[in-house]
Amino acid sequence: MDHLPRIAVADLGTNTFNLIIAEKLPQGGFSVLWEETKESRLGRKGGLQGKLSEEALQDALSLMKHYHAAANRFDVSKKIAVGTSALRQASNATIFQQKLESETDFQLSIVSGEEEARLIHQGILASGCLEIRRLVLDIGGGSCEFILAEKEQICWKKSFEIGMVRAANLNLKDADFQSGKTASLKTYFSSALKEVQAAIQEFRPKDLIGAAGSFDTLVALETSLRQQSFNSTYPQFQLNRDCLTQLRNKIILDSPEQRLQYPGIIPVRAPLLPYALTLIEETLAYFPQEAQLICTSYALREGVAKLVFENKWH
């Protein structure tokens, strides 16, 4: 081979399956050669009720065969898949695992919420965002992970089953974003985040880091409004709170159909963005006013790549 070692890492989430092809660098670290995000909808086909439907299993397998073919174009030496909230709660996840591993070269690990948070932390380390103490938020469809860390030191971490599909499924009577009626949703999040608030008060992180997912959409929209180009792989992007407020006002007023025109958005994320923004705002409310939102495309996938190239992956 005329290149350095390459691997494929797929993050199998509730809403999306995310793939990166990463190559080890001679000076250390790695570069992302290819990334792709596809809608999975596991959370909308039984995954959050404890069992995946046959349709969900087949859709997921078809998507992973697509990723298998994509990885083969890059001559990777290893294919790794990591299953999170929907798969760890599905009673028939082993059926999917057996089919995936027999029909592709991907080896699947279905991880706990705590392990998911640890892998996200490794990804954020690779981005360079943790040179100072910050709180990381990774918003998923099934779960949300919070990691309070400074460099290698994790001060506190926890996974909460309060993902955006779960929040949308609450069918809260007053959840009318355009008219500003979101009191019960805010109460739902604030009740779930009491431990997060306590951790912020104890360890006093400087800023909030938003990892991939909905944060990628916010960055893509902000750069578009600035008439700048958006690179889907980015280590750090500072989104100040005034910008966040402006984006919120636009996103809340736009319909899901209008949001589908946002740069880089995938259909499943369009109706869920207001829920994600509510969670972000509730979390930021625990910080001093000068705290900023630092977004990064790095998350679990990059964390796995980092560990593999450091010979620390199991």
Sine and cosine of phi, psi and omega as CSV:
sin_phi,cos_phi,sin_psi,cos_psi,sin_omega,cos_omega
0.00,0.00,0.62,-0.79,-0.05,-1.00
-0.98,-0.18,0.38,0.93,0.02,-1.00
-0.64,-0.77,0.18,-0.98,0.02,-1.00
-0.97,0.24,0.21,-0.98,-0.02,-1.00
-0.82,0.57,0.68,-0.73,0.01,-1.00
-0.82,-0.57,0.56,-0.83,0.04,-1.00
-0.69,-0.73,0.37,-0.93,0.13,-0.99
-0.92,-0.40,0.74,-0.67,0.04,-1.00
-0.80,-0.61,0.81,-0.59,0.03,-1.00
-0.88,-0.47,0.76,-0.65,0.06,-1.00
-0.98,-0.19,0.92,-0.39,-0.09,-1.00
-0.99,-0.13,1.00,-0.02,-0.09,-1.00
-1.00,-0.10,0.00,-1.00,-0.03,-1.00
-0.93,0.36,-0.65,0.76,-0.02,-1.00
-0.99,-0.15,-0.56,0.83,-0.15,-0.99
-0.66,-0.75,0.47,-0.89,0.24,-0.97
-0.96,-0.30,0.79,-0.61,-0.10,-0.99
-0.86,-0.51,0.78,-0.63,-0.04,-1.00
-0.87,-0.49,0.65,-0.76,0.26,-0.97
-0.78,-0.63,0.53,-0.85,0.22,-0.98
-0.95,-0.32,0.88,-0.48,-0.08,-1.00
-0.88,-0.48,0.56,-0.83,0.01,-1.00
-0.83,-0.56,0.74,-0.68,0.01,-1.00
-0.93,0.37,0.64,-0.77,0.01,-1.00
-0.99,-0.17,0.57,-0.82,-0.04,-1.00
-0.89,0.45,-0.49,0.87,-0.02,-1.00
-1.00,0.03,0.07,1.00,-0.05,-1.00
0.96,-0.29,0.41,-0.91,-0.05,-1.00
0.98,0.18,-0.31,-0.95,-0.04,-1.00
-0.43,-0.90,0.27,-0.96,0.12,-0.99
-0.85,-0.52,0.51,-0.86,0.03,-1.00
-1.00,-0.06,0.90,-0.44,-0.03,-1.00
-1.00,0.06,-0.47,0.88,-0.09,-1.00
-0.41,-0.91,0.64,-0.77,0.12,-0.99
-0.61,-0.79,0.54,-0.84,-0.03,-1.00
-0.48,-0.88,0.64,-0.77,0.05,-1.00
-0.81,-0.58,0.78,-0.63,0.03,-1.00
-0.80,-0.60,0.55,-0.84,0.02,-1.00
-0.95,0.32,0.74,-0.67,0.01,-1.00
-0.95,-0.31,-0.61,0.79,0.00,-1.00
0.86,0.50,0.44,0.90,0.07,-1.00
-0.83,0.55,-0.62,0.78,-0.04,-1.00
-0.94,0.35,-0.27,0.96,-0.01,-1.00
-0.97,-0.23,0.06,1.00,-0.01,-1.00
-0.78,-0.63,0.70,0.72,0.13,-0.99
0.99,-0.15,-0.22,0.98,-0.11,-0.99
-0.89,0.46,-0.51,0.86,-0.01,-1.00
-1.00,-0.02,0.01,1.00,0.09,-1.00
-0.97,-0.25,0.12,0.99,0.11,-0.99
0.99,-0.16,-0.05,1.00,0.03,-1.00
-0.46,-0.89,0.74,-0.67,0.02,-1.00
-0.99,0.11,0.69,-0.72,0.06,-1.00
-0.95,0.32,0.29,-0.96,0.05,-1.00
-0.87,0.49,-0.60,0.80,0.03,-1.00
-0.89,0.46,-0.68,0.73,0.01,-1.00
-0.90,0.44,-0.67,0.74,0.01,-1.00
-0.88,0.48,-0.70,0.71,-0.03,-1.00
-0.93,0.36,-0.64,0.77,0.04,-1.00
-0.88,0.47,-0.70,0.72,-0.02,-1.00
-0.90,0.44,-0.67,0.74,0.00,-1.00
-0.91,0.41,-0.66,0.75,0.03,-1.00
-0.87,0.48,-0.67,0.74,0.01,-1.00
-0.90,0.43,-0.65,0.76,0.01,-1.00
-0.94,0.34,-0.48,0.88,0.11,-0.99
-0.92,0.38,-0.59,0.81,0.10,-1.00
-0.88,0.47,-0.71,0.71,0.02,-1.00
-0.92,0.40,-0.57,0.82,0.05,-1.00
-0.87,0.49,-0.71,0.71,0.02,-1.00
-0.91,0.41,-0.64,0.77,0.02,-1.00
-0.89,0.46,-0.68,0.73,-0.01,-1.00
-0.90,0.43,-0.59,0.80,-0.01,-1.00
-0.90,0.44,-0.47,0.88,0.02,-1.00
-0.92,0.40,-0.39,0.92,-0.02,-1.00
-0.98,-0.18,0.09,1.00,0.06,-1.00
0.81,0.58,0.80,0.60,-0.03,-1.00
-0.98,0.22,0.43,-0.90,0.01,-1.00
-1.00,-0.05,-0.25,0.97,-0.06,-1.00
-0.44,-0.90,0.63,-0.78,0.08,-1.00
-0.84,-0.55,0.86,-0.51,-0.06,-1.00
-0.84,-0.54,0.70,-0.71,0.11,-0.99
-0.84,-0.54,0.62,-0.78,0.01,-1.00
-0.82,-0.57,0.85,-0.53,0.02,-1.00
-0.99,-0.12,0.65,-0.76,-0.06,-1.00
-0.88,-0.48,-0.70,-0.71,-0.28,-0.96
-0.77,0.64,-0.83,0.56,-0.08,-1.00
-0.89,0.46,-0.68,0.74,-0.03,-1.00
-0.96,0.30,-0.58,0.81,-0.01,-1.00
-0.95,0.31,-0.32,0.95,0.01,-1.00
-0.99,-0.15,-0.15,0.99,-0.06,-1.00
-0.99,0.12,0.81,-0.59,-0.02,-1.00
-0.92,0.39,-0.38,0.92,-0.02,-1.00
-0.95,-0.30,0.41,0.91,0.00,-1.00
-0.89,0.46,-0.50,0.87,-0.02,-1.00
-0.91,0.41,-0.48,0.88,0.06,-1.00
-0.90,0.44,-0.71,0.70,0.05,-1.00
-0.89,0.46,-0.68,0.73,-0.01,-1.00
-0.86,0.51,-0.71,0.71,0.00,-1.00
-0.89,0.45,-0.68,0.73,0.00,-1.00
-0.92,0.39,-0.67,0.74,-0.01,-1.00
-0.87,0.49,-0.74,0.67,-0.09,-1.00
-0.96,0.26,-0.38,0.92,0.04,-1.00
-1.00,0.08,-0.43,0.90,-0.08,-1.00
-0.96,-0.29,-0.13,0.99,0.10,-1.00
-0.64,-0.77,0.05,-1.00,0.06,-1.00
-1.00,-0.03,0.07,1.00,-0.01,-1.00
-0.96,0.28,0.71,-0.70,0.13,-0.99
-0.98,-0.22,0.85,-0.52,-0.12,-0.99
-0.99,-0.17,0.76,-0.65,0.18,-0.98
-0.90,-0.43,0.84,-0.54,0.08,-1.00
-0.99,-0.13,0.91,-0.43,-0.21,-0.98
-0.97,-0.25,0.42,-0.91,0.10,-0.99
-0.96,0.30,0.20,-0.98,0.06,-1.00
-0.88,0.48,-0.62,0.78,0.02,-1.00
-0.90,0.43,-0.67,0.74,0.02,-1.00
-0.93,0.36,-0.60,0.80,0.07,-1.00
-0.85,0.52,-0.70,0.71,0.03,-1.00
-0.88,0.47,-0.64,0.77,0.01,-1.00
-0.89,0.45,-0.66,0.75,0.00,-1.00
-0.93,0.37,-0.62,0.79,0.07,-1.00
-0.88,0.47,-0.68,0.73,0.04,-1.00
-0.83,0.55,-0.68,0.73,0.03,-1.00
-0.89,0.45,-0.62,0.78,0.04,-1.00
-0.91,0.42,-0.66,0.75,0.02,-1.00
-0.93,0.38,-0.57,0.82,0.10,-1.00
-0.84,0.54,-0.68,0.73,-0.01,-1.00
-0.91,0.43,-0.43,0.90,0.00,-1.00
-0.98,0.22,-0.32,0.95,-0.06,-1.00
1.00,0.10,0.18,0.98,-0.06,-1.00
-0.99,0.15,-0.15,0.99,-0.12,-0.99
-0.95,-0.32,0.54,0.84,0.09,-1.00
-0.93,0.37,-0.42,0.91,0.13,-0.99
-0.82,-0.57,0.23,-0.97,-0.07,-1.00
-0.95,0.33,0.82,-0.57,0.00,-1.00
-0.60,-0.80,0.30,-0.95,0.08,-1.00
-0.98,-0.22,0.79,-0.61,0.01,-1.00
-0.99,-0.13,0.70,-0.71,0.09,-1.00
-0.82,-0.57,0.84,-0.54,0.10,-0.99
-0.90,-0.43,0.91,-0.41,-0.07,-1.00
-0.99,-0.11,0.88,-0.48,0.04,-1.00
-0.91,-0.41,0.04,-1.00,0.05,-1.00
-0.97,0.25,-0.58,0.81,-0.02,-1.00
-0.98,-0.19,-0.64,0.77,-0.04,-1.00
-0.69,-0.73,0.27,-0.96,0.10,-0.99
-0.78,-0.62,0.71,-0.71,-0.01,-1.00
-0.94,-0.34,0.69,-0.72,0.07,-1.00
-0.86,-0.50,0.78,-0.62,0.02,-1.00
-0.73,-0.68,0.88,-0.48,0.03,-1.00
-0.97,-0.22,0.91,-0.41,-0.17,-0.98
-0.49,-0.87,0.32,-0.95,0.14,-0.99
-0.66,-0.75,0.92,-0.38,-0.11,-0.99
0.81,0.58,-0.76,-0.65,-0.07,-1.00
-0.97,0.24,-0.28,0.96,-0.09,-1.00
-0.99,0.10,0.88,-0.47,0.12,-0.99
-1.00,-0.05,0.89,-0.45,0.01,-1.00
-0.99,0.17,-0.56,0.83,-0.07,-1.00
-0.22,-0.98,0.59,-0.81,0.07,-1.00
-0.44,-0.90,0.50,-0.87,0.05,-1.00
-0.29,-0.96,0.55,-0.83,0.10,-0.99
-0.96,-0.28,0.73,-0.68,0.00,-1.00
-0.87,-0.49,0.70,-0.71,0.02,-1.00
-0.99,0.12,0.90,0.44,-0.02,-1.00
-0.78,-0.63,0.63,0.78,-0.02,-1.00
-0.89,0.46,0.20,-0.98,-0.15,-0.99
-0.94,0.34,-0.52,0.86,0.09,-1.00
-0.92,0.40,-0.66,0.75,0.05,-1.00
-0.87,0.48,-0.69,0.72,-0.01,-1.00
-0.89,0.45,-0.69,0.73,0.01,-1.00
-0.91,0.42,-0.54,0.84,-0.02,-1.00
-0.96,0.27,-0.13,0.99,0.02,-1.00
-0.92,0.40,-0.41,0.91,-0.02,-1.00
0.81,0.59,0.74,0.67,0.00,-1.00
-0.90,0.43,0.73,-0.69,-0.13,-0.99
-0.89,0.45,-0.54,0.84,-0.10,-1.00
-0.97,-0.23,0.22,0.97,-0.06,-1.00
-0.98,0.20,0.95,0.32,0.05,-1.00
-0.92,-0.40,0.99,-0.12,-0.16,-0.99
-0.91,0.41,-0.65,0.76,-0.08,-1.00
-0.89,0.45,-0.54,0.84,0.02,-1.00
-1.00,-0.07,0.02,1.00,0.06,-1.00
0.99,0.15,0.18,0.98,-0.02,-1.00
-1.00,0.03,1.00,0.04,-0.04,-1.00
-0.75,-0.66,0.36,0.93,-0.11,-0.99
-0.86,0.50,-0.69,0.72,-0.06,-1.00
-0.94,0.33,-0.53,0.85,0.06,-1.00
-0.93,0.38,-0.68,0.74,0.05,-1.00
-0.89,0.46,-0.62,0.78,0.05,-1.00
-0.90,0.44,-0.65,0.76,0.02,-1.00
-0.87,0.49,-0.74,0.67,-0.01,-1.00
-0.93,0.37,-0.71,0.71,-0.06,-1.00
-0.90,0.45,-0.58,0.82,0.05,-1.00
-0.91,0.42,-0.66,0.75,0.00,-1.00
-0.95,0.33,-0.44,0.90,-0.13,-0.99
-0.99,-0.12,0.25,0.97,-0.01,-1.00
-0.85,0.52,-0.62,0.78,0.02,-1.00
-0.93,0.36,-0.56,0.83,0.05,-1.00
-0.91,0.42,-0.71,0.70,0.02,-1.00
-0.86,0.51,-0.68,0.73,0.01,-1.00
-0.90,0.44,-0.63,0.78,0.02,-1.00
-0.92,0.40,-0.63,0.78,0.04,-1.00
-0.90,0.44,-0.68,0.74,0.00,-1.00
-0.91,0.42,-0.58,0.82,-0.03,-1.00
-0.97,0.22,-0.71,0.70,-0.15,-0.99
-0.98,-0.21,-0.22,0.98,0.11,-0.99
0.76,0.65,0.90,0.44,0.11,-0.99
-0.92,0.40,0.48,-0.88,-0.07,-1.00
-0.98,0.21,-0.67,0.74,-0.10,-0.99
-0.65,-0.76,0.11,-0.99,0.12,-0.99
-0.96,-0.28,0.75,-0.67,0.09,-1.00
-0.97,-0.24,0.80,-0.60,0.08,-1.00
-0.98,-0.20,0.85,-0.52,-0.10,-0.99
-0.98,-0.18,0.93,-0.37,0.20,-0.98
0.78,0.62,-0.38,-0.93,0.07,-1.00
0.81,0.58,-0.83,-0.55,-0.01,-1.00
-0.87,0.50,-0.51,0.86,0.01,-1.00
-0.92,0.38,-0.56,0.83,0.10,-1.00
-0.87,0.49,-0.66,0.75,0.03,-1.00
-0.89,0.45,-0.67,0.74,0.02,-1.00
-0.88,0.47,-0.68,0.73,0.00,-1.00
-0.92,0.39,-0.68,0.73,0.01,-1.00
-0.88,0.47,-0.65,0.76,0.01,-1.00
-0.93,0.36,-0.68,0.73,-0.01,-1.00
-0.89,0.45,-0.71,0.70,0.00,-1.00
-0.91,0.41,-0.56,0.83,0.05,-1.00
-0.91,0.41,-0.68,0.73,0.03,-1.00
-0.91,0.42,-0.47,0.88,0.08,-1.00
-0.99,0.12,-0.04,1.00,-0.05,-1.00
0.88,0.48,0.66,0.75,0.07,-1.00
-0.91,-0.42,0.36,-0.93,0.03,-1.00
-0.99,0.16,0.49,-0.87,-0.02,-1.00
-0.92,-0.39,0.81,-0.58,0.09,-1.00
-0.98,-0.19,0.87,-0.49,-0.12,-0.99
-0.93,0.36,-0.25,0.97,0.10,-0.99
-0.93,-0.36,0.95,-0.31,-0.07,-1.00
-0.60,-0.80,0.72,-0.69,0.00,-1.00
-0.95,0.32,-0.68,0.73,-0.07,-1.00
-0.52,-0.85,0.63,-0.78,0.11,-0.99
-0.54,-0.84,0.88,-0.47,-0.02,-1.00
-1.00,0.07,0.84,-0.55,0.03,-1.00
-0.90,-0.44,0.98,-0.19,-0.08,-1.00
-0.94,0.34,0.24,-0.97,-0.17,-0.98
-0.94,0.33,-0.46,0.89,0.11,-0.99
-0.91,0.42,-0.67,0.75,0.06,-1.00
-0.89,0.46,-0.66,0.75,0.00,-1.00
-0.88,0.47,-0.66,0.75,0.03,-1.00
-0.89,0.46,-0.68,0.73,0.02,-1.00
-0.89,0.45,-0.67,0.74,0.03,-1.00
-0.91,0.42,-0.65,0.76,0.02,-1.00
-0.86,0.51,-0.72,0.69,-0.03,-1.00
-0.87,0.50,-0.61,0.79,0.03,-1.00
-0.94,0.33,-0.74,0.67,-0.09,-1.00
-0.90,0.43,-0.66,0.75,-0.03,-1.00
-0.90,0.43,-0.65,0.76,-0.05,-1.00
-0.97,0.23,-0.48,0.88,0.01,-1.00
-0.96,0.28,0.53,-0.85,0.07,-1.00
-0.99,0.17,0.30,-0.96,0.08,-1.00
-0.81,0.58,-0.57,0.82,0.02,-1.00
-0.92,0.39,-0.63,0.77,0.05,-1.00
-0.92,0.38,-0.59,0.81,0.01,-1.00
-0.91,0.41,-0.42,0.91,0.03,-1.00
-0.90,0.44,-0.28,0.96,0.04,-1.00
-1.00,0.04,-0.08,1.00,0.02,-1.00
-0.90,0.43,0.57,-0.83,0.02,-1.00
-0.90,0.44,0.72,-0.70,0.12,-0.99
0.96,0.27,0.08,1.00,-0.06,-1.00
-1.00,0.09,0.50,-0.86,0.13,-0.99
-0.95,-0.31,0.49,-0.87,-0.15,-0.99
-0.81,0.58,-0.65,0.76,-0.08,-1.00
-0.90,0.43,-0.40,0.92,-0.07,-1.00
-0.99,0.11,-0.37,0.93,-0.10,-0.99
-0.84,0.54,-0.76,0.65,0.00,-1.00
-0.97,0.24,-0.25,0.97,-0.09,-1.00
-1.00,-0.09,-0.21,0.98,-0.05,-1.00
-0.83,0.55,-0.68,0.73,0.02,-1.00
-0.87,0.49,-0.57,0.82,0.05,-1.00
-0.91,0.41,-0.68,0.73,0.02,-1.00
-0.89,0.45,-0.66,0.75,0.01,-1.00
-0.89,0.45,-0.62,0.79,0.03,-1.00
-0.89,0.46,-0.68,0.74,0.03,-1.00
-0.91,0.42,-0.67,0.74,0.02,-1.00
-0.87,0.49,-0.72,0.69,-0.02,-1.00
-0.91,0.42,-0.65,0.76,0.03,-1.00
-0.89,0.46,-0.63,0.78,0.01,-1.00
-0.93,0.36,-0.71,0.70,0.00,-1.00
-0.90,0.44,-0.43,0.90,-0.01,-1.00
-0.90,0.45,-0.34,0.94,0.02,-1.00
-1.00,0.10,-0.12,0.99,-0.03,-1.00
-0.99,-0.15,0.37,-0.93,0.17,-0.99
-0.88,0.47,0.38,-0.93,-0.07,-1.00
-0.87,0.49,-0.49,0.87,-0.05,-1.00
-0.98,0.20,-0.15,0.99,0.01,-1.00
-0.91,0.41,0.57,-0.82,-0.04,-1.00
-0.91,-0.42,0.25,-0.97,0.10,-1.00
-0.97,-0.23,0.89,-0.45,0.03,-1.00
-0.96,-0.27,0.89,-0.45,-0.02,-1.00
-0.99,-0.16,0.52,-0.85,0.07,-1.00
-0.54,-0.84,0.57,-0.82,0.08,-1.00
-0.99,0.16,-0.15,0.99,-0.02,-1.00
-0.98,0.21,0.69,-0.73,0.02,-1.00
-0.36,-0.93,-0.69,-0.72,-0.12,-0.99
-0.87,0.49,-0.70,0.72,-0.05,-1.00
-0.84,0.54,-0.73,0.69,0.00,-1.00
-0.92,0.38,-0.53,0.85,0.06,-1.00
-0.90,0.44,-0.67,0.74,0.05,-1.00
-0.90,0.43,-0.70,0.71,0.02,-1.00
-0.85,0.52,-0.69,0.72,0.02,-1.00
-0.85,0.53,-0.73,0.68,-0.03,-1.00
-0.92,0.39,-0.62,0.78,0.02,-1.00
-0.88,0.47,-0.74,0.67,-0.05,-1.00
-0.94,0.33,-0.32,0.95,0.09,-1.00
-1.00,-0.08,0.15,0.99,-0.02,-1.00
0.84,0.54,0.61,0.79,-0.01,-1.00
-0.89,-0.45,0.04,1.00,0.02,-1.00
-0.99,0.12,0.62,-0.78,-0.06,-1.00
-0.93,0.37,0.00,0.00,0.00,0.00
